[in-house]
Amino acid sequence: MTSFHAIKAAADRLKGHSRLTPLLSSPFLDEIAGRQVLVKAECLQHTGSFKFRGGWSALSALPAEQRTRGVLAYSSGNHAQGVAAAAAAHDTPVVILMPEDAPAIKIANTRALGAEVVLFNRATDNRDAIGAELAEGRGLTLIKPYDEAEVIAGQGTVGLEIAFQAKDLGVTEADVLVCCGGGGLTAGIALALEQDAPQMCVHPCEPEHFDDVTRSLASGKICHNISTAGSICDAILTPAPGEITFPILSRLCGPGIVVTENEALHAMALAFLRLRIVLEPGGAVALAAALFHADQLDGPTSIAVATGGNVDATVFTEALRRFG
């Protein structure tokens, strides 16, 4: 069961291994949003996203005998790289199941980290069935991308950092905006802030047409996306919120916010021009919500989690061409 205690334990195991990522600001972004905007730059985490935290948390919690047999993960790229890097550090064999349409840089980086990559068709193949067959056939331990307690605990360490970094800036009341796929990061941050910064309200942020969490929160039951492909925000395309994450999101989160692909690209350009950080589209969704949907927020400050920066050069160039 994921809890604040589990998040603190994960933080202890991550000490000396993960980076304390900065909380950035720019008066230009504040002007666009009409309020203070702070950006938690998880794109500067090891492997270019927050996913390293969950990967390390899950690997380090396994008994040594299980780690020796190896692990399996499925991911469009960021969870893949996080688990692969953590597995390499633990000298653990790792197989990663990745969609064929994942950005080439994510596939290449995952292989470069020493993982065996198995590709599948996101639109026609059953990822879970393929993963279950691989895990059973090779004796691998599956590390799910979001619906797993130790992964959620690792991601929740982002929330611990937000709480004390914001407090150092005199900020205790804020809307915390999180790029959301299956909800592991969002749930972890919400659990951490419930204890350490209870006046902060967490909002899941999603791309248009893939707003399963937003719809689920509004209806009170898990809703599914019609498709799990077809958006540049590949990092946060999931079928539905998780069975573990959704009850946490329902209890602790405010309404979700949905942004367009153009808004995500615009946020990418602004992050580079004003903060000098590189974001991928899925990693810029929360910043897009902070900048272009401020009318849906109530707090004096918006804290946007910039979740990842593993973007292909062509997509990044397009963002700068349109909005740079």
Backbone torsions as a table, in degrees:
resi	resn	phi	psi	omega
1	MET	NA	131.5	178.6
2	THR	-78.2	135.9	-178.1
3	SER	-151.7	170.9	176.1
4	PHE	-61.8	-36.8	177.3
5	HIS	-60.8	-42.1	179.5
6	ALA	-64.4	-37.1	177.8
7	ILE	-65.4	-42.9	177.7
8	LYS	-63.2	-39.5	178.3
9	ALA	-64.8	-40.7	177.2
10	ALA	-63.1	-39.6	178.2
11	ALA	-60.9	-39.0	177.7
12	ASP	-63.5	-41.2	-179.4
13	ARG	-71.6	-24.9	-179.6
14	LEU	-84.3	-13.0	-178.7
15	LYS	-57.7	130.2	179.7
16	GLY	83.0	-1.8	-178.4
17	HIS	-120.5	-40.9	177.4
18	SER	-95.4	163.7	177.1
19	ARG	-94.4	143.4	167.3
20	LEU	-81.5	102.3	-175.7
21	THR	-79.8	149.3	-173.9
22	PRO	-77.0	160.2	171.9
23	LEU	-107.5	106.9	-169.6
24	LEU	-100.2	160.2	177.4
25	SER	-149.8	161.3	176.7
26	SER	-153.4	132.5	177.4
27	PRO	-62.9	-26.3	178.2
28	PHE	-66.4	-39.3	177.2
29	LEU	-70.3	-38.9	176.8
30	ASP	-58.3	-40.1	-178.7
31	GLU	-65.3	-41.5	178.8
32	ILE	-63.3	-44.6	-175.7
33	ALA	-79.8	-23.0	-176.6
34	GLY	78.3	18.4	177.8
35	ARG	-164.0	173.6	177.8
36	GLN	-68.2	133.0	176.7
37	VAL	-122.1	125.5	174.6
38	LEU	-116.1	141.2	-175.3
39	VAL	-121.6	115.9	176.6
40	LYS	-83.0	108.0	-167.2
41	ALA	-87.4	72.2	176.9
42	GLU	-71.8	-10.3	171.8
43	CYS	-63.1	-15.8	178.9
44	LEU	-95.2	2.7	176.4
45	GLN	-71.2	160.7	174.1
46	HIS	-49.7	140.2	-178.2
47	THR	66.3	8.7	173.1
48	GLY	82.4	13.4	176.4
49	SER	-162.8	166.6	178.3
50	PHE	-62.7	-15.7	-173.1
51	LYS	-61.9	-22.4	176.7
52	PHE	-58.7	-35.9	-177.9
53	ARG	-61.0	-50.1	-179.7
54	GLY	-66.4	-37.8	177.7
55	GLY	-62.0	-46.1	179.8
56	TRP	-66.4	-41.9	180.0
57	SER	-58.9	-45.9	-178.3
58	ALA	-68.7	-44.8	180.0
59	LEU	-62.9	-45.4	-175.6
60	SER	-70.1	-18.7	179.0
61	ALA	-87.3	-12.6	-178.9
62	LEU	-74.9	145.8	170.5
63	PRO	-60.7	149.1	-175.9
64	ALA	-56.4	-38.0	-177.9
65	GLU	-64.6	-37.8	177.6
66	GLN	-68.0	-40.9	178.8
67	ARG	-61.8	-36.9	-178.8
68	THR	-63.3	-36.1	-179.6
69	ARG	-70.7	-28.4	178.2
70	GLY	114.3	165.6	-178.5
71	VAL	-130.5	161.8	178.4
72	LEU	-130.3	141.6	173.2
73	ALA	-140.4	152.8	170.8
74	TYR	-122.9	139.6	-169.0
75	SER	-171.4	152.0	172.1
76	SER	-79.4	-5.8	174.1
77	GLY	153.8	-44.9	-174.2
78	ASN	-75.9	-45.0	174.3
79	HIS	-63.3	-37.6	178.1
80	ALA	-56.9	-49.4	-177.9
81	GLN	-69.3	-37.6	178.3
82	GLY	-62.7	-45.8	178.8
83	VAL	-68.3	-40.8	-179.6
84	ALA	-61.7	-42.6	179.6
85	ALA	-66.8	-42.5	178.6
86	ALA	-65.3	-39.8	179.3
87	ALA	-65.0	-41.3	178.5
88	ALA	-60.9	-41.3	-179.8
89	ALA	-67.2	-28.0	178.8
90	HIS	-95.1	4.4	-178.1
91	ASP	56.6	45.7	-176.7
92	THR	-112.7	128.1	174.6
93	PRO	-61.5	143.9	-176.2
94	VAL	-143.4	135.2	173.9
95	VAL	-116.3	132.1	-178.8
96	ILE	-119.0	125.2	176.5
97	LEU	-95.6	116.1	-173.5
98	MET	-126.0	144.5	175.3
99	PRO	-68.9	146.2	-178.5
100	GLU	-61.2	-28.4	-176.5
101	ASP	-91.7	10.6	174.9
102	ALA	-62.5	148.0	178.2
103	PRO	-53.3	137.6	-176.4
104	ALA	-56.0	-36.0	-178.4
105	ILE	-65.0	-33.1	-179.7
106	LYS	-72.3	-39.7	177.0
107	ILE	-64.8	-45.6	-179.2
108	ALA	-63.7	-43.0	-178.9
109	ASN	-66.0	-37.1	179.4
110	THR	-64.5	-43.1	176.5
111	ARG	-64.9	-39.4	-179.2
112	ALA	-63.9	-26.0	177.9
113	LEU	-80.5	1.1	174.6
114	GLY	99.0	6.4	-178.4
115	ALA	-84.8	149.2	167.4
116	GLU	-83.7	122.2	-177.1
117	VAL	-103.7	126.8	175.1
118	VAL	-114.0	121.4	-176.3
119	LEU	-93.3	148.9	176.1
120	PHE	-141.7	162.7	178.5
121	ASN	-88.2	114.8	-174.8
122	ARG	-61.5	-32.8	-174.1
123	ALA	-83.4	-29.4	-172.2
124	THR	-117.1	-23.7	-177.1
125	ASP	-92.4	153.0	176.4
126	ASN	-94.5	101.1	-176.2
127	ARG	-58.5	-44.4	-176.7
128	ASP	-64.0	-39.3	-179.7
129	ALA	-66.6	-42.4	178.1
130	ILE	-63.0	-44.3	179.8
131	GLY	-62.9	-42.0	179.9
132	ALA	-63.1	-39.4	179.5
133	GLU	-65.7	-42.5	178.5
134	LEU	-64.1	-44.6	-177.8
135	ALA	-62.6	-45.1	-178.3
136	GLU	-69.3	-42.4	-176.6
137	GLY	-67.0	-31.0	-175.8
138	ARG	-110.7	-1.3	-179.3
139	GLY	71.6	31.3	-177.4
140	LEU	-90.3	150.8	174.2
141	THR	-93.3	123.6	-179.4
142	LEU	-78.8	128.7	172.8
143	ILE	-111.0	103.9	-176.2
144	LYS	-70.6	154.4	-175.0
145	PRO	-73.1	-25.8	-178.3
146	TYR	-148.1	-31.1	-173.7
147	ASP	-94.0	56.0	-179.1
148	GLU	-145.2	132.3	-170.1
149	ALA	-57.8	-47.3	-176.2
150	GLU	-71.3	-29.2	174.4
151	VAL	-67.3	-46.3	177.7
152	ILE	-59.4	-40.9	179.3
153	ALA	-61.4	-43.7	178.5
154	GLY	-63.1	-43.7	178.9
155	GLN	-65.7	-30.2	-179.9
156	GLY	-63.9	-17.4	177.7
157	THR	-64.9	-21.5	172.6
158	VAL	-60.6	-40.7	179.4
159	GLY	-65.6	-38.7	176.3
160	LEU	-59.0	-42.8	-178.9
161	GLU	-68.6	-41.8	177.9
162	ILE	-57.1	-43.3	-176.5
163	ALA	-61.1	-48.8	-175.8
164	PHE	-80.1	-29.7	177.0
165	GLN	-68.6	-42.0	178.6
166	ALA	-66.3	-39.8	179.2
167	LYS	-61.5	-37.5	176.9
168	ASP	-61.6	-25.7	179.0
169	LEU	-93.0	3.2	-178.9
170	GLY	81.7	17.0	-177.8
171	VAL	-106.2	117.4	176.1
172	THR	-121.7	-14.9	179.8
173	GLU	-120.4	123.2	-176.0
174	ALA	-164.6	159.3	166.0
175	ASP	-92.5	122.8	179.9
176	VAL	-102.8	116.2	-173.7
177	LEU	-104.3	128.1	-172.4
178	VAL	-129.1	126.5	172.2
179	CYS	-60.5	127.4	-168.2
180	CYS	-129.0	125.3	170.3
181	GLY	-105.8	-95.6	177.1
182	GLY	-82.9	-12.7	172.8
183	GLY	102.7	7.9	-178.8
184	GLY	-64.4	-48.2	178.6
185	LEU	-66.5	-45.1	-178.6
186	THR	-60.9	-44.4	179.7
187	ALA	-65.6	-43.2	179.4
188	GLY	-62.3	-44.9	178.5
189	ILE	-63.1	-42.8	-179.6
190	ALA	-61.8	-40.6	178.2
191	LEU	-65.3	-40.8	179.6
192	ALA	-66.1	-43.6	-176.9
193	LEU	-73.7	-25.8	176.1
194	GLU	-56.0	-35.8	-179.7
195	GLN	-91.3	-45.2	-169.5
196	ASP	-93.2	-20.8	-179.9
197	ALA	-151.8	68.6	-171.8
198	PRO	-64.8	-14.0	178.3
199	GLN	-87.3	2.0	176.4
200	MET	-94.2	139.4	-179.4
201	CYS	-112.5	125.4	-177.8
202	VAL	-91.8	133.5	177.6
203	HIS	-123.1	120.8	171.9
204	PRO	-67.5	141.3	179.7
205	CYS	-125.1	133.0	-172.7
206	GLU	-138.0	159.4	174.5
207	PRO	-80.6	152.4	179.0
208	GLU	-57.6	146.8	-179.4
209	HIS	74.8	-5.0	178.2
210	PHE	-133.2	47.9	-171.6
211	ASP	-104.8	42.8	-176.3
212	ASP	-60.5	-38.2	-179.1
213	VAL	-69.6	-43.7	178.6
214	THR	-58.9	-45.5	179.0
215	ARG	-68.2	-36.4	179.5
216	SER	-65.2	-43.1	178.7
217	LEU	-64.4	-38.1	-178.6
218	ALA	-69.7	-34.6	-176.2
219	SER	-92.0	-19.1	-178.0
220	GLY	82.2	8.6	177.1
221	LYS	-144.0	157.1	-176.7
222	ILE	-66.5	125.0	175.7
223	CYS	-111.0	151.3	-178.1
224	HIS	-110.3	152.2	170.5
225	ASN	-80.2	145.9	177.1
226	ILE	-65.8	-37.8	-178.8
227	SER	-131.3	157.0	174.4
228	THR	-118.2	21.3	177.5
229	ALA	-145.3	160.0	175.5
230	GLY	110.4	18.1	176.1
231	SER	-133.1	148.1	175.2
232	ILE	-70.2	-13.1	-179.6
233	CYS	-87.8	53.8	-171.8
234	ASP	-58.1	-30.2	-173.9
235	ALA	-64.8	-21.1	-174.9
236	ILE	-125.5	30.5	176.2
237	LEU	-96.0	111.2	179.2
238	THR	-133.6	160.3	-178.9
239	PRO	-67.0	-37.9	-173.3
240	ALA	-169.8	161.9	172.9
241	PRO	-62.5	155.7	-175.7
242	GLY	-75.6	159.8	177.3
243	GLU	-66.2	-32.4	176.9
244	ILE	-82.7	-41.7	-173.4
245	THR	-73.6	-36.7	-172.1
246	PHE	-61.2	-43.4	177.0
247	PRO	-60.3	-34.6	177.3
248	ILE	-67.5	-46.1	179.1
249	LEU	-61.1	-42.7	-179.2
250	SER	-61.7	-37.8	-176.8
251	ARG	-78.5	-34.5	-167.3
252	LEU	-114.0	-18.2	-171.4
253	CYS	-97.7	152.3	168.9
254	GLY	-82.5	-175.3	-179.0
255	PRO	-60.1	149.5	175.7
256	GLY	-75.5	162.1	178.2
257	ILE	-127.2	134.0	-176.9
258	VAL	-113.3	131.9	-178.8
259	VAL	-120.7	160.8	177.9
260	THR	-87.3	164.2	175.9
261	GLU	-63.2	-38.4	177.9
262	ASN	-62.2	-38.7	177.6
263	GLU	-65.5	-38.5	177.2
264	ALA	-64.0	-43.4	177.8
265	LEU	-64.0	-40.5	178.1
266	HIS	-62.4	-42.0	178.0
267	ALA	-63.9	-38.1	175.8
268	MET	-58.4	-46.2	-179.6
269	ALA	-64.0	-43.4	179.9
270	LEU	-66.0	-37.7	178.0
271	ALA	-61.4	-39.9	178.8
272	PHE	-71.3	-46.2	-175.2
273	LEU	-70.6	-35.9	-173.2
274	ARG	-103.0	-26.6	-178.6
275	LEU	-116.3	-13.0	-178.1
276	ARG	61.5	39.9	172.8
277	ILE	-121.2	152.6	-179.6
278	VAL	-103.7	125.5	178.6
279	LEU	-120.5	149.7	168.9
280	GLU	-89.3	163.5	-176.7
281	PRO	-55.2	-48.4	179.8
282	GLY	-63.3	-28.9	179.3
283	GLY	-81.1	-7.9	-178.6
284	ALA	-104.5	-1.7	-174.5
285	VAL	-62.1	-40.6	-180.0
286	ALA	-66.7	-40.0	177.0
287	LEU	-65.0	-40.0	176.2
288	ALA	-59.1	-40.4	178.0
289	ALA	-63.7	-42.0	-179.8
290	ALA	-64.1	-38.8	-173.9
291	LEU	-82.7	-40.3	-168.6
292	PHE	-112.6	-2.3	178.8
293	HIS	-131.3	34.7	-178.3
294	ALA	-63.3	-21.0	178.9
295	ASP	-68.1	-13.3	178.3
296	GLN	-94.4	5.2	-175.7
297	LEU	-117.8	155.0	-176.4
298	ASP	-114.9	-27.0	-172.4
299	GLY	-73.8	162.8	179.1
300	PRO	-74.4	-17.2	-177.7
301	THR	-134.9	141.7	172.4
302	SER	-112.8	129.6	175.5
303	ILE	-112.3	111.5	-178.3
304	ALA	-102.3	128.9	177.0
305	VAL	-89.2	113.9	177.2
306	ALA	-86.3	96.2	-160.5
307	THR	-79.7	-24.9	-177.4
308	GLY	-161.4	154.2	-178.6
309	GLY	-128.7	21.3	-177.1
310	ASN	-89.0	79.5	-173.8
311	VAL	-114.1	140.8	172.9
312	ASP	-66.9	147.0	-177.3
313	ALA	-59.3	-35.9	-178.2
314	THR	-65.9	-39.7	179.2
315	VAL	-69.8	-42.0	179.2
316	PHE	-64.2	-41.6	178.1
317	THR	-61.7	-39.3	178.7
318	GLU	-64.1	-39.5	177.9
319	ALA	-61.4	-44.3	179.6
320	LEU	-69.6	-35.3	179.2
321	ARG	-64.0	-40.5	-177.6
322	ARG	-77.7	-39.0	-168.1
323	PHE	-126.6	1.8	-177.5
324	GLY	-79.7	NA	NA
